[in-house]
Amino acid sequence: MLILRDSDLERIVPMRDAIEAVEGAFGKLAQGLAQMPERTMMTVRGGCILQMPCHIEGLGIATTKIVSVYPENPRRGLPTTPAWIVVNDAETGVVKALLEATYLTALRTGAVTAVAAKYLAPRDSRVAAIIGCGYQGRFQAWALTEAFKLQTLLAYDISRERRRRFVEEMGGQLGIDVLEAGSGAEAVRDADIVVTATTSKEPVIHREYLGDEVHISAIGSFQPDHRELDTETIREAKLVVDKRDAALREAGDILIPIAEGAITPDHIYAELGELVLGLKPGRVEGDGLTVFKSVGLAIQDAAVAHLALRRWRESLE
Ligand SMILES: NC(=O)c1ccc[n+]([C@@H]2O[C@H](COP(=O)([O-])OP(=O)(O)OC[C@H]3O[C@@H](n4cnc5c(N)ncnc54)[C@H](O)[C@@H]3O)[C@@H](O)[C@H]2O)c1
């Protein structure tokens, strides 16, 4: 059986291709061409473990990702979000590959931010801010520089050491100005695009931190009682989610404002796939805040697993 490790995949699967693959997957989802049973989440001692199955018509494979979220792992020298994907042949059901997917998970999560920002961010966005300078934060920054002609990226993390390391590493890699901010408010003050990629349970963004025309991609929280955005930001924003039912099950960013009576579920304007298919417009004249809330979908994993297997075959030719 084929087993590919992160180190193999880092060499052959670039962000640009992942963005295209993930956008295609959201289109298929909105057309009803993807099966995605509800993911399971098991809370274990130091974190939680999720199982995410999926089949997208036409890819020839079905995938199941097992991904853990253990926020204390960096202290052990391990990633917070380690993952593997089991790949079944869609014709025979036989398992045909095992892909280490810590890299692929971060890649597809960066990719979905780029896809959403393409439809929702202010035209000519030049300044971006990343809150959360961990593993996902690096891929979020990479994805944004693929999709926009950014000039400046501001970075903030509650850990000074992590934000310093991020600024040192990413400045060289991205080829744009990457600057350290002393607070979340400072990081986002002049930003056109803001990404939150933290393990925080409490809001890291408050409405008053932000300018008037800003797109926010909130990818960090995925539990009903955790959130990265405050109620006012959500209430004011044109709100797009990866999938309605998943967001209304898992996204504290939305569920807490609903519980407070600040919004109703109808406040969700669209699923990302509806924007991809052109069924609803993204940002239009007069839109101020836009928010894309991602809890993470198995279609993203299936899309990048399919891409990874194709790129692997091509690398052998
Ligand atoms: N939406 C998705 O599809 C998706 C995919 C992968 C991971 N995630 C989530 O993204 C989050 C980050 O994952 P990671 O692998 O980058 O973890 P990580 O531990 O590498 O990075 C998280 C960073 O957030 C910082 N942080 C925590 N609280 C903060 C606060 N209040 N203000 C500023 N910074 C703060 C931490 O110091 C850390 O550097 C996790 O919660 C994970 O579950 C979501």
Ligand as a Chemical Component Dictionary entry (heavy atoms), coordinates in Angstrom:
data_LIG
# 
_chem_comp.id                   LIG 
_chem_comp.type                 NON-POLYMER 
_chem_comp.pdbx_formal_charge   0 
_chem_comp.three_letter_code    LIG 
# 
loop_
_chem_comp_atom.comp_id 
_chem_comp_atom.atom_id 
_chem_comp_atom.alt_atom_id 
_chem_comp_atom.type_symbol 
_chem_comp_atom.charge 
_chem_comp_atom.model_Cartn_x 
_chem_comp_atom.model_Cartn_y 
_chem_comp_atom.model_Cartn_z 
_chem_comp_atom.pdbx_ordinal 
LIG N1  N1  N 0  -11.155 25.340 10.316 1  
LIG C1  C1  C 0  -10.377 24.325 10.035 2  
LIG O1  O1  O 0  -10.588 23.623 9.045  3  
LIG C2  C2  C 0  -9.184  24.022 10.880 4  
LIG C3  C3  C 0  -8.175  23.178 10.386 5  
LIG C4  C4  C 0  -7.055  22.951 11.177 6  
LIG C5  C5  C 0  -6.966  23.514 12.433 7  
LIG N2  N2  N 1  -7.984  24.294 12.889 8  
LIG C6  C6  C 0  -7.904  24.909 14.210 9  
LIG O2  O2  O 0  -6.997  25.992 14.154 10 
LIG C7  C7  C 0  -6.480  26.244 15.467 11 
LIG C8  C8  C 0  -4.979  26.470 15.372 12 
LIG O3  O3  O 0  -4.354  25.269 15.003 13 
LIG P1  P1  P 0  -2.753  25.162 14.874 14 
LIG O4  O4  O 0  -2.488  23.808 14.368 15 
LIG O5  O5  O -1 -2.209  26.335 14.165 16 
LIG O6  O6  O 0  -2.346  25.295 16.415 17 
LIG P2  P2  P 0  -0.998  25.945 17.013 18 
LIG O7  O7  O 0  -0.955  25.535 18.432 19 
LIG O8  O8  O 0  0.157   25.610 16.134 20 
LIG O9  O9  O 0  -1.263  27.520 16.901 21 
LIG C9  C9  C 0  -2.253  28.180 17.638 22 
LIG C10 C10 C 0  -1.679  29.518 18.073 23 
LIG O10 O10 O 0  -2.720  30.309 18.672 24 
LIG C11 C11 C 0  -2.108  31.080 19.684 25 
LIG N3  N3  N 0  -3.120  31.611 20.586 26 
LIG C12 C12 C 0  -3.874  30.941 21.500 27 
LIG N4  N4  N 0  -4.688  31.794 22.141 28 
LIG C13 C13 C 0  -4.456  33.031 21.610 29 
LIG C14 C14 C 0  -4.993  34.328 21.852 30 
LIG N5  N5  N 0  -5.938  34.513 22.779 31 
LIG N6  N6  N 0  -4.532  35.369 21.123 32 
LIG C15 C15 C 0  -3.573  35.184 20.175 33 
LIG N7  N7  N 0  -3.010  33.979 19.919 34 
LIG C16 C16 C 0  -3.460  32.917 20.622 35 
LIG C17 C17 C 0  -1.157  30.096 20.339 36 
LIG O11 O11 O 0  -0.165  30.766 21.137 37 
LIG C18 C18 C 0  -0.575  29.391 19.128 38 
LIG O12 O12 O 0  0.612   29.989 18.654 39 
LIG C19 C19 C 0  -6.878  25.043 16.310 40 
LIG O13 O13 O 0  -7.945  25.381 17.183 41 
LIG C20 C20 C 0  -7.354  24.016 15.287 42 
LIG O14 O14 O 0  -8.369  23.179 15.775 43 
LIG C21 C21 C 0  -9.081  24.564 12.140 44 
# 
loop_
_chem_comp_bond.comp_id 
_chem_comp_bond.atom_id_1 
_chem_comp_bond.atom_id_2 
_chem_comp_bond.value_order 
_chem_comp_bond.pdbx_ordinal 
LIG N1  C1  SING 1  
LIG C1  O1  DOUB 2  
LIG C1  C2  SING 3  
LIG C2  C3  SING 4  
LIG C2  C21 DOUB 5  
LIG C3  C4  DOUB 6  
LIG C4  C5  SING 7  
LIG C5  N2  DOUB 8  
LIG N2  C6  SING 9  
LIG N2  C21 SING 10 
LIG C6  O2  SING 11 
LIG C6  C20 SING 12 
LIG O2  C7  SING 13 
LIG C7  C8  SING 14 
LIG C7  C19 SING 15 
LIG C8  O3  SING 16 
LIG O3  P1  SING 17 
LIG P1  O4  DOUB 18 
LIG P1  O5  SING 19 
LIG P1  O6  SING 20 
LIG O6  P2  SING 21 
LIG P2  O7  DOUB 22 
LIG P2  O8  SING 23 
LIG P2  O9  SING 24 
LIG O9  C9  SING 25 
LIG C9  C10 SING 26 
LIG C10 O10 SING 27 
LIG C10 C18 SING 28 
LIG O10 C11 SING 29 
LIG C11 N3  SING 30 
LIG C11 C17 SING 31 
LIG N3  C12 SING 32 
LIG N3  C16 SING 33 
LIG C12 N4  DOUB 34 
LIG N4  C13 SING 35 
LIG C13 C14 SING 36 
LIG C13 C16 DOUB 37 
LIG C14 N5  SING 38 
LIG C14 N6  DOUB 39 
LIG N6  C15 SING 40 
LIG C15 N7  DOUB 41 
LIG N7  C16 SING 42 
LIG C17 O11 SING 43 
LIG C17 C18 SING 44 
LIG C18 O12 SING 45 
LIG C19 O13 SING 46 
LIG C19 C20 SING 47 
LIG C20 O14 SING 48 
# 
